[in-house]
Amino acid sequence: MADKAEKTFKFVVVGGGIAGVTCVEKLSSQIPSAEVALITAGPHIKAVTNFKQVSKTLEEFEIEERPSSVLVQTFPNLTVIHSAVKSLNTTSHCIETADGRVYGYEKLCICSGGRPKLLTQDNPYVLGIRDTDSAQEFQKRLSKARRIVVVGNGGIALELVYEVEGCEVIWAIKDKAIGNTFFDAGAAQFLIPSLDAGRPERLVQCKRPRYTTEEPADGASHIYTAQADLRGNGTGPTEPGSALGPDWHEGIAFRGVEEVSRRVSVEYQCEVEKILTSEELLSSQQQTNTPENGGSWPVYVQLTNGKTIGCDFVVSATGVVPNTEPFLHGNNFLLAEDAGLRVDDQMMTSEPDVYAAGDVCTACWEHSSLWQQMRLWTQARQMGWYVGRCMAAHVLSEPVELDFCFELFSHITKFFNYKVVLLGKFNGQGLGSNQELLVRCTKGQEYVKVVLHGGRMVGAVLIGETDLEETFENLILNQMDLTPYGEDLLNPNIDIEDYFD
């Protein structure tokens, strides 16, 4: 690295995603006189719009891709540098960009996000979906496809299988139930009919009282077909875990060449063993490789359940890894087990004057018993806002307390056209068998699950228009003993809000 920085900024932020942009906005408004630089490789930044504080901790917002000039017009103290980062020298407080320029910083925040974990790096038939370009590439390939294989069970996979039409989808997941990052087997069973014709019929309220074990989905594969598209024109699901933004698929037609509207088969509890071209399949003379449903395909996916499935291409939606390149070389960052940069409760890394926020970092302070880190949009925004506050406070020598948003995990999203609200230890994370579950389910309408621990509510999953999020958030935060209410807590004939307002 060149030894002399051509310009030194008080604050430098790397990354034009939600965490980085929110951090820049916070810094620029806290200390308007400070010179701030945003280093981002792309021409566009991700901006939070239509922000709405739904309750104490729940927030809803949309994300728009905007030219970075919009930020500069708002904050005259901001410089946007369009380049990738080549190297960082934490000793000399310098950062070098790919075009060979060197910038100095007083305080640096790394918000470089995550990069997709692809099944394989250089197979032309394997596509990862992470940003706008890859989503457009997916749309282009899908328009000529008859069958695709989607691998993964997170947010992007959940959305894709619901949105794709005119193409058969084989969905390979390593778990017993769909969407297990976000909900349990009961909620998965509630959502599964949506993969069929779209609008499940509404049935009478069925109330299921307490149960203490999850019902695993059976290991067989299921096929859902929809000859006619019966879906309404509601907005599509929102996306927590990718750099695309909620509603990233709005306005994009994900359509293949087949007449069928939606046809999804789920292969449970399996992973990808090999990806083979048709030539490789022919040359491997093993009988185990007889493809399902015959036919000739450009690529074949061999699964650990013994099935070999031919398709037009494979979508790798198997999560992200913290994007710590190229910051580690020559520096002494401490990394967490998940390879994220370790940060303390002031969002500081192990290197002096270097902070991190969003998907690239791992929260390594002692968490509240009701919060956990999940690499979601909401947390990228919260961390970006909080790290900006911390950096400004440290420069002004002001004290800063851990933000209230880290008291209780909360997230609003949409899956299969249902509103989904997750609160606290919504899947009983870390509670083991020492938990009690209350469930209420009305087919096609709502699914409500409450997690109790020692008679107190510690988590909830709300699917559908339940209007219970604020009441449940209060009950979780108050830690009130709910033993006297028993199963009446979820009795649909009792207006629970009246109890606790």
VENLIN-V590218 format. One record per pair of residues at least 24 apart in sequence whose ideal C-beta (glycine too) atoms are under 10 Angstrom apart, sorted by the first residue. I is the first residue (numbers start at 1). J is the second residue. Records with the same first field share a line. If there is no record, write none. Layout:
# VENLIN-V590218
I->J + J
This chain:
# VENLIN-V590218
1->86 + 87 + 88 + 89 + 92 + 94 + 95 + 96 + 100 + 102 + 330
2->94 + 96 + 100 + 101 + 102
3->89 + 92 + 94 + 102
4->92 + 94 + 102 + 104
5->89 + 92 + 93 + 94 + 95 + 96 + 101 + 102 + 103 + 104 + 105
6->101 + 102 + 103 + 104
7->35 + 37 + 79 + 81 + 101 + 102 + 103 + 104
8->35 + 37 + 93 + 94 + 102 + 103 + 104 + 105 + 106
9->34 + 35 + 36 + 37 + 38 + 39 + 77 + 78 + 79 + 81 + 95 + 103 + 104 + 105 + 106 + 107 + 108
10->34 + 35 + 36 + 37 + 77 + 104 + 105 + 106 + 107 + 391 + 392 + 395
11->35 + 36 + 37 + 38 + 77 + 78 + 105 + 106 + 107 + 108 + 109 + 355 + 388 + 391 + 392 + 395
12->36 + 37 + 38 + 39 + 79 + 81 + 85 + 88 + 93 + 94 + 95 + 103 + 104 + 105 + 106 + 107 + 108 + 109 + 110 + 354
13->37 + 38 + 39 + 40 + 78 + 105 + 107 + 108 + 109 + 110 + 111 + 355 + 357 + 384 + 387 + 388 + 391
14->38 + 39 + 40 + 41 + 81 + 84 + 85 + 88 + 95 + 97 + 105 + 108 + 109 + 110 + 111 + 112 + 113 + 327 + 356 + 360
15->39 + 40 + 41 + 42 + 45 + 46 + 85 + 109 + 110 + 111 + 112 + 113 + 243 + 323 + 356 + 357 + 358 + 359 + 360 + 380 + 384
16->40 + 41 + 42 + 43 + 44 + 45 + 46 + 47 + 65 + 66 + 68 + 71 + 80 + 82 + 111 + 112 + 113 + 243
17->42 + 45 + 46 + 63 + 111 + 112 + 113 + 114 + 131 + 243 + 245 + 323 + 357 + 358 + 359 + 360 + 377 + 380 + 381 + 384
18->45 + 46 + 47 + 48 + 61 + 63 + 111 + 113 + 243 + 245 + 357 + 358 + 359 + 377 + 378 + 379 + 380 + 381 + 382 + 383 + 384 + 385
19->46 + 109 + 110 + 111 + 112 + 113 + 356 + 357 + 358 + 359 + 360 + 361 + 377 + 379 + 380 + 381 + 382 + 383 + 384 + 385 + 386 + 387 + 388
20->45 + 46 + 109 + 110 + 111 + 112 + 113 + 357 + 358 + 360 + 380 + 384 + 387 + 388
21->45 + 46 + 47 + 48 + 63 + 66 + 68 + 71 + 111 + 380 + 381 + 384
22->46 + 47 + 48 + 111 + 357 + 358 + 380 + 381 + 382 + 383 + 384 + 385 + 386 + 387 + 388
23->109 + 111 + 347 + 355 + 357 + 358 + 380 + 381 + 383 + 384 + 385 + 386 + 387 + 388 + 389 + 390 + 391
24->68 + 71 + 74 + 75 + 77 + 78 + 80 + 109 + 111 + 384 + 388
25->71 + 74 + 75 + 78 + 384 + 385 + 388
26->384 + 385 + 386 + 387 + 388 + 389 + 390 + 391 + 392
27->75 + 77 + 78 + 107 + 109 + 384 + 387 + 388 + 389 + 391 + 392 + 395
28->71 + 74 + 75 + 76 + 77 + 78 + 388 + 392
29->74 + 75 + 77 + 388 + 392
30->388 + 389 + 391 + 392 + 393 + 395 + 396 + 398
31->77 + 388 + 391 + 392 + 395 + 396
32->75 + 76 + 77
33->77
34->77 + 78 + 106 + 107 + 391 + 392 + 395 + 396
35->77 + 78 + 79 + 106
36->71 + 75 + 77 + 78 + 79 + 80 + 105 + 107 + 388 + 391
37->77 + 78 + 79 + 80 + 81 + 95 + 103 + 104 + 105 + 108
38->68 + 71 + 72 + 75 + 78 + 79 + 80 + 81 + 82 + 109 + 111
39->79 + 80 + 81 + 82 + 83 + 84 + 85 + 95 + 97 + 101 + 103 + 105 + 108 + 111 + 112
40->68 + 71 + 80 + 81 + 82 + 83 + 84 + 85 + 111 + 112
41->81 + 82 + 83 + 84 + 85 + 97 + 98 + 112
42->68 + 82 + 84 + 131 + 132 + 133 + 243
43->67 + 68 + 69 + 80 + 82
44->68 + 70 + 131 + 132
45->69 + 70 + 71 + 80
46->113 + 131 + 243 + 244 + 245 + 377 + 380 + 381
47->71 + 74 + 245
48->245 + 377 + 380 + 381 + 384 + 385
49->245
51->381
52->412
54->410 + 412 + 421 + 469 + 470 + 473
55->408 + 410 + 412 + 421 + 423 + 469 + 470 + 471 + 472 + 473 + 474 + 477
56->404 + 405 + 407 + 408 + 410 + 470 + 473 + 474 + 477
57->370 + 371 + 378 + 382 + 404 + 405 + 406 + 407 + 408 + 409 + 410 + 411 + 423 + 424 + 469 + 473 + 476 + 477
58->378 + 405 + 408 + 410 + 411 + 412 + 421 + 422 + 423 + 469 + 470 + 473
59->377 + 378 + 381 + 382 + 405 + 410 + 411 + 412
60->238 + 246 + 378 + 412 + 413 + 419
61->238 + 245 + 246 + 377 + 378 + 381 + 412
62->238 + 245 + 246 + 247 + 250
63->238 + 239 + 243 + 244 + 245 + 246 + 247 + 248 + 377 + 380 + 381
64->245 + 247
65->131 + 132 + 244 + 245 + 248
79->103
84->112 + 325 + 326
85->110 + 112 + 325 + 326 + 327
86->326 + 329
87->326 + 327 + 329 + 330 + 331
88->326 + 327 + 328 + 329 + 330 + 331 + 333 + 351 + 354
89->329 + 330 + 331
90->327 + 330 + 331 + 332 + 333 + 349 + 350 + 351 + 352 + 353 + 354
91->330 + 331 + 332 + 351 + 352
93->351 + 352 + 353 + 354
95->327
96->326
98->326
105->353 + 354
106->353 + 391 + 394 + 395
107->348 + 352 + 353 + 354 + 355 + 387 + 390 + 391 + 392 + 394 + 395
108->327 + 349 + 351 + 352 + 353 + 354 + 355 + 356 + 391
109->347 + 348 + 349 + 353 + 354 + 355 + 356 + 357 + 358 + 361 + 383 + 384 + 387 + 388 + 390 + 391
110->322 + 323 + 324 + 327 + 333 + 341 + 343 + 349 + 351 + 354 + 355 + 356 + 357 + 358 + 360 + 361 + 387
111->323 + 355 + 356 + 357 + 358 + 359 + 360 + 361 + 380 + 383 + 384 + 387
112->322 + 323 + 324 + 325 + 326 + 327 + 341 + 356 + 358 + 359 + 360 + 361
113->242 + 243 + 320 + 322 + 323 + 357 + 358 + 359 + 360 + 375 + 380
114->241 + 242 + 243 + 319 + 320 + 321 + 322 + 323 + 324 + 339 + 340 + 358 + 359 + 360 + 375 + 380
115->243 + 320 + 321 + 322 + 323 + 324 + 325 + 359 + 360
116->152 + 156 + 242 + 243 + 316 + 317 + 318 + 319 + 320 + 321 + 323
117->152 + 316 + 317 + 318 + 319 + 320 + 321
118->151 + 314 + 316 + 317 + 318
119->151 + 152 + 271 + 272 + 275 + 301 + 314 + 315 + 316 + 317 + 318
120->272 + 274 + 275 + 314 + 316
123->275 + 277 + 299 + 313 + 314 + 316
124->277 + 298 + 299 + 313
125->149 + 275 + 276 + 277 + 297 + 298 + 299 + 300 + 301 + 311 + 312 + 313 + 314
126->151 + 272 + 275 + 299 + 301 + 313 + 314 + 315 + 316
127->313 + 314 + 315 + 316 + 317
128->152 + 156 + 242 + 314 + 315 + 316 + 317 + 318 + 320
129->156 + 157 + 159 + 160 + 239 + 242 + 243 + 244 + 248 + 249 + 315 + 316 + 317
130->156 + 241 + 242 + 243 + 244 + 316 + 317 + 320
131->242 + 243 + 244 + 245 + 248
132->243 + 244 + 245 + 248 + 252
134->242 + 243 + 244 + 315
135->160 + 242 + 244 + 248 + 249 + 252 + 254
136->252
138->164 + 249 + 252 + 254 + 313 + 315
139->249 + 252 + 253 + 254 + 255
141->256 + 312 + 313 + 315
142->166 + 167 + 252 + 253 + 254 + 255 + 256 + 257 + 312 + 313 + 315
143->167 + 253 + 254 + 255 + 256 + 257
144->256 + 257 + 312 + 313
145->169 + 255 + 256 + 257 + 258 + 298 + 311 + 312 + 313
146->256 + 257 + 258 + 260 + 295 + 297 + 310 + 311 + 312
147->256 + 258 + 263 + 265 + 293 + 295 + 297 + 309 + 310 + 311 + 312 + 313
148->256 + 299 + 311 + 312 + 313 + 314 + 315
149->267 + 272 + 275 + 297 + 299 + 300 + 301 + 303 + 309 + 310 + 311 + 312 + 313 + 314 + 315 + 316
150->264 + 266 + 311 + 314 + 315 + 316 + 317
151->267 + 270 + 271 + 272 + 275 + 301 + 303 + 314 + 315 + 316 + 317 + 318
152->181 + 315 + 316 + 317 + 318 + 319
153->177 + 178 + 179 + 180 + 181 + 182 + 188 + 266 + 268 + 317 + 318 + 319
154->179 + 180 + 181 + 182 + 239 + 240 + 241 + 242 + 317 + 318 + 319 + 320 + 375
155->179 + 181 + 182 + 237 + 238 + 239 + 240 + 241 + 242 + 244 + 246 + 317 + 319 + 374 + 375 + 376 + 377 + 413 + 415
156->239 + 240 + 241 + 242 + 244 + 248 + 249 + 315 + 316 + 317 + 318 + 319 + 320
157->181 + 241 + 315 + 316 + 317 + 318 + 319
158->182 + 191 + 237 + 239 + 240 + 241 + 317 + 413 + 415 + 416 + 420
159->236 + 237 + 238 + 239 + 242 + 244 + 247 + 248 + 249 + 254 + 317 + 413 + 414 + 415 + 416
160->237 + 249 + 254 + 264 + 315 + 317
161->195 + 224 + 262 + 264 + 265 + 266 + 315 + 317 + 416
162->191 + 194 + 195 + 198 + 231 + 236 + 237 + 249 + 254 + 262 + 264 + 414 + 415 + 416 + 417
163->236 + 237 + 249 + 250 + 252 + 253 + 254 + 255 + 262 + 416
164->249 + 254 + 255 + 256 + 261 + 262 + 263 + 264 + 315
165->226 + 229 + 231 + 253 + 254 + 255 + 256 + 258 + 260 + 261 + 262 + 263
166->229 + 253 + 254 + 255 + 256 + 257 + 258 + 259 + 260 + 261 + 262 + 263
167->254 + 255 + 256 + 257 + 258 + 260 + 262 + 263 + 264 + 311 + 312
168->223 + 225 + 256 + 258 + 260 + 262 + 263 + 264 + 265 + 293 + 311 + 312
169->195 + 224 + 256 + 262 + 263 + 264 + 265 + 266 + 311 + 315
170->221 + 223 + 263 + 264 + 265 + 266 + 267 + 292 + 293 + 301 + 303 + 307 + 309 + 310 + 311 + 314
171->195 + 221 + 222 + 264 + 265 + 266 + 267 + 268 + 315 + 317
172->221 + 265 + 266 + 267 + 268 + 269 + 270 + 271 + 272 + 301 + 303 + 304 + 305 + 307 + 309 + 314 + 318
173->217 + 266 + 267 + 268 + 269 + 270 + 271
174->267 + 268 + 269 + 270 + 271 + 272 + 304 + 318
175->216 + 217 + 268 + 269 + 270
176->214 + 215 + 216 + 217 + 218 + 219 + 268 + 269
177->214 + 215 + 216 + 217 + 266 + 268 + 269
178->217 + 264 + 266 + 268 + 415 + 416
179->415 + 416 + 420
180->214 + 217 + 427
181->240 + 241 + 319 + 374 + 376 + 427
182->240 + 241 + 374 + 376 + 411 + 413 + 415 + 420 + 422 + 426 + 427 + 461 + 463
183->415 + 420 + 422 + 426 + 427 + 447 + 449 + 461 + 463
184->214 + 215 + 216 + 426 + 427 + 428 + 437 + 439 + 447 + 449 + 451 + 461
185->213 + 214 + 215 + 216 + 217
186->211 + 214 + 215 + 437 + 439 + 441 + 447 + 449 + 461
187->214 + 415 + 418 + 420 + 426 + 427 + 439 + 441 + 447 + 448 + 449 + 461 + 462 + 463
188->214 + 215 + 216 + 217 + 266 + 447
189->215 + 217 + 441 + 443 + 447
190->416 + 418 + 439 + 441 + 442 + 443 + 444 + 445 + 446 + 447 + 449 + 461 + 463 + 464
191->415 + 416 + 417 + 418 + 420 + 447 + 463
192->217 + 222 + 224 + 264 + 266 + 416
193->224 + 416 + 443 + 444
194->224 + 231 + 262 + 415 + 416 + 417 + 418 + 444
195->222 + 223 + 224 + 225 + 226 + 262 + 263 + 264 + 265 + 266 + 416
196->222 + 223 + 224 + 225 + 226 + 230 + 262 + 263 + 264
197->224 + 225 + 226 + 227 + 228 + 229 + 230 + 231 + 261 + 262
198->226 + 228 + 229 + 230 + 231 + 232 + 261 + 262 + 416 + 417
199->230 + 231 + 232 + 417 + 444
200->230 + 416 + 443 + 444 + 445
201->443 + 444 + 445
202->442 + 443 + 444 + 445
203->441 + 442 + 443 + 444 + 445
204->442 + 443 + 445
205->440 + 441 + 442 + 443 + 445 + 446 + 492 + 493
206->440 + 441 + 442 + 443
207->438 + 439 + 440 + 441 + 442 + 448 + 487 + 490 + 491 + 492 + 493
208->437 + 438 + 439 + 440 + 441 + 449 + 487 + 490
209->437 + 438 + 439 + 440 + 486 + 487 + 490 + 491
210->436 + 437 + 438 + 439 + 450 + 452 + 486 + 487 + 490
211->436 + 437 + 438 + 439 + 449
212->433 + 435 + 436 + 437
213->433 + 437
214->427 + 428 + 437
216->268 + 269
217->266 + 268 + 269
218->268
219->267 + 268 + 269 + 270 + 305
220->266 + 267 + 268
221->265 + 266 + 267 + 268 + 270 + 292 + 305 + 307
222->264 + 265 + 266 + 267 + 268
223->263 + 264 + 265 + 266
224->262 + 263 + 264 + 265 + 266
225->260 + 261 + 262 + 263 + 264 + 265
226->260 + 261 + 262 + 263 + 264
227->259 + 260 + 261 + 262 + 263
228->260 + 261 + 262
229->260 + 261 + 262
230->261 + 262
231->261 + 262 + 416 + 417
232->417
234->414 + 417 + 418
235->414 + 417
236->414 + 415 + 416 + 417
237->413 + 414 + 415 + 416 + 417 + 418 + 419 + 420
238->377 + 411 + 412 + 413 + 414 + 415 + 419 + 420
239->376 + 377 + 413 + 414 + 415
240->374 + 375 + 376 + 377 + 378 + 379 + 380 + 411 + 412 + 413 + 415 + 420 + 422
241->317 + 319 + 320 + 359 + 374 + 375 + 376 + 377 + 380 + 413
242->317 + 319 + 320 + 359 + 375 + 376 + 377
243->320 + 323 + 358 + 359 + 377 + 380
244->377
245->377
246->377 + 378 + 412 + 413 + 414
247->414
256->312
257->312
265->292 + 309
267->292 + 301 + 303 + 304 + 305 + 307 + 309
268->305
269->303 + 304 + 305
270->303 + 304 + 305 + 306 + 307
271->303 + 304 + 305 + 318
272->301 + 302 + 303 + 304 + 314 + 316 + 318
273->301 + 302 + 303 + 304 + 305 + 306 + 307 + 308
274->300 + 301 + 302 + 303 + 304 + 308
275->299 + 300 + 301 + 302 + 314 + 316
276->300 + 301 + 302 + 308 + 310
278->310
281->308 + 310
284->308
319->375
320->359 + 360 + 375
321->359 + 360 + 375
322->356 + 358 + 359 + 360 + 361 + 362 + 375
323->358 + 359 + 360
324->356 + 360 + 361
327->351 + 354 + 356 + 360
334->362 + 364
335->362
336->361 + 362 + 363 + 364 + 373
337->362 + 364
338->362 + 373 + 375
340->364 + 373 + 375
343->383 + 387 + 390
344->390 + 402
345->386 + 390 + 400 + 401 + 402 + 403 + 406
346->386 + 387 + 389 + 390 + 391 + 393 + 394 + 400 + 401 + 402
347->383 + 384 + 386 + 387 + 388 + 389 + 390 + 391 + 400 + 402 + 403
348->387 + 390 + 391 + 394
353->391 + 394
355->383 + 387 + 388 + 390 + 391 + 394
356->383 + 387
357->381 + 382 + 383 + 384 + 385 + 386 + 387 + 388 + 390 + 391
358->382 + 383 + 384 + 387
359->383
361->387
363->406
365->402 + 406
367->406 + 407 + 409 + 430
368->402 + 404 + 406 + 407 + 408 + 409 + 424
369->407 + 408 + 424 + 425 + 430 + 431 + 453 + 458 + 479
370->406 + 407 + 408 + 409 + 410 + 423 + 424 + 425 + 457 + 458 + 459 + 476 + 477 + 479
371->405 + 406 + 407 + 408 + 409 + 410 + 424 + 425
372->409 + 424 + 425 + 426 + 427 + 429 + 430
373->406 + 409
374->409 + 411 + 422 + 429
376->409 + 411 + 413 + 422
377->411 + 413
378->405 + 409 + 410 + 411 + 412 + 413 + 422
379->405 + 406 + 409 + 411
381->405
382->406 + 410
404->477
407->476 + 477
408->458 + 459 + 473 + 476 + 477
409->459 + 476
410->460 + 469 + 472 + 473 + 476
412->462 + 469
414->463
415->463
416->463
418->444 + 445 + 446 + 447 + 462 + 463 + 464 + 465
419->446 + 462 + 463 + 464 + 465 + 466 + 469
420->447 + 461 + 462 + 463 + 464
421->448 + 460 + 461 + 462 + 463 + 464 + 466 + 468 + 469 + 470 + 472 + 473
422->459 + 460 + 461 + 462 + 463 + 469
423->450 + 451 + 457 + 458 + 459 + 460 + 461 + 462 + 468 + 469 + 472 + 473 + 475 + 476 + 477
424->450 + 451 + 453 + 457 + 458 + 459 + 460 + 461 + 472 + 473 + 475 + 476 + 477
425->451 + 453 + 457 + 458 + 459 + 460 + 476
426->450 + 451 + 458 + 459 + 460 + 461 + 462
427->451 + 459 + 461
428->452 + 453 + 458 + 459
429->458 + 459
430->458
431->458 + 459
435->459
437->461
438->482 + 485 + 486 + 487 + 488 + 489 + 490
439->490
440->466 + 468 + 487 + 489 + 490 + 491 + 492
441->490
442->466 + 492
446->492
448->472 + 489 + 490 + 492
449->490
450->475 + 476 + 482 + 489 + 490
451->476
452->482 + 483 + 489
453->479
454->479 + 481 + 483
455->479 + 480 + 481 + 482 + 483 + 484 + 485
456->480 + 481 + 482 + 483
457->481 + 482 + 489
467->496 + 497
468->496 + 497
470->497 + 500 + 501
471->495 + 496 + 497 + 498 + 499 + 500 + 501
472->496 + 500
474->500 + 501
475->499 + 500
